[in-house]
């Protein structure tokens, strides 16, 4: 349980730059990272920036998300040794969805594939 609580309380604003860094190291862009976040959560540029400025934790970030994309069930596969589709804790699953999508971006997958279109 301890590990889960840590994820709940992790600040989105401290992980966000790491997502960007990971993407940019592989020749992808902040714009693409943002696009993934918008697709997954329903945030837009302004509301995402507000979450970052408020230093919200992941629990709040996903709890206040305007709309989790209905196609998240199409996100499958392993992340950190877990099958994302089998994670029972809803919040942990949402965090891992985001990790998985950023991973796919860094691995050079096309945006259409990442966004499950």
Rosetta blueprint (number, residue, H / E / L):
1 X L
2 X H
3 X H
4 X H
5 X H
6 X H
7 X H
8 X H
9 X H
10 X L
11 X E
12 X H
13 X H
14 X H
15 X H
16 X H
17 X H
18 X H
19 X H
20 X H
21 X H
22 X H
23 X H
24 X H
25 X H
26 X L
27 X L
28 X L
29 X L
30 X H
31 X H
32 X H
33 X H
34 X H
35 X H
36 X H
37 X H
38 X H
39 X H
40 X H
41 X H
42 X L
43 X L
44 X L
45 X H
46 X H
47 X H
48 X H
49 X H
50 X H
51 X H
52 X H
53 X H
54 X L
55 X L
56 X L
57 X E
58 X H
59 X H
60 X H
61 X H
62 X H
63 X H
64 X L
65 X L
66 X L
67 X L
68 X L
69 X L
70 X H
71 X H
72 X H
73 X H
74 X H
75 X L
76 X L
77 X L
78 X E
79 X E
80 X L
81 X L
82 X E
83 X E
84 X H
85 X H
86 X H
87 X L
88 X L
89 X L
90 X H
91 X H
92 X H
93 X H
94 X H
95 X H
96 X H
97 X H
98 X H
99 X H
100 X H
101 X H
102 X H
103 X H
104 X H
105 X H
106 X H
107 X L
108 X L
109 X L
110 X L
111 X H
112 X H
113 X H
114 X H
115 X L
116 X L
117 X L
